[in-house]
Amino acid sequence: MDESLTTPAPNNNSARRTTELLLTIPGMSKYKLFLLRHGEGSWNIENRFCSWVDQKLSEDGVKEAQACGRLLKERGYEFDQVFTSLLSRSIHTAWLVLEAMGQEWVPMVKSWRLNERHYGALIGLNRAEMALNHGETQVKVWRRSYDVTPPPIDESHPYFFEIYNDRRYSTCDVPRERLPRSESLKDVLERLLPYWENVIVPEIKKGQMVLISAHGNSCRALLKHIEGISDADIAGVTLPTGIPILLELDEDLRPLSPRQLLGDQEKIQAAIKKVDDQGKAKQTGK
């Protein structure tokens, strides 16, 4: 007898329900996405607003990136695509991570839309000194609030021409004159979202394992969008340098579990406190 006449046809709805049930089991995610704030930069040490100034990694920043890569390799992760900003500290971090993983060949795509938040006229200023002059509360608003924009940069600023005459910004998908002069975190999210939705999301939905090597605020903006963090609560989200963040997502790219900062948790908490303390006033003795 022809078995095709007696064997029931596969039930696609049943298979789909089984897949949906599997996605609800802890540890069973449809997609994994990694976010990474670049390793410590030279201006992180000096506690200055770096923003779009193209500072390099510090010696410790290089070590952080290498340690991140070793950790990811030990845990068996393999990337298919890496996205970075146009700033060297983001790109260098990604290079070092991939080198430590033995995955230097993985394609890397760069975009200004993943750049750090543009801090306008605050660029180059020391956070602790500003806290002494303007108060810790005001500095926290400038650093962490969602919709407050610092004063814009203009041609009198010592770093204006270094930023806007840089050849890398001739590669952007907007004219140079339309690049930001200052941004709130809300502005960062608005310029980042089209890139996320049109470039990064399609790669994730192909099943690609993606690493986004970016900056504190571009990563915070993405977390706000993906996790649905409120405008008020995003002020309390701190990301240390060089620590990989794992997001396990369902088929609609919604989180299945809280974000995971991978590594030694005591060291991670100490690194978070170090970042939080950058905006506190420090009296200097004479």
Disulfide bonds with the S-S distance in Angstrom:
none
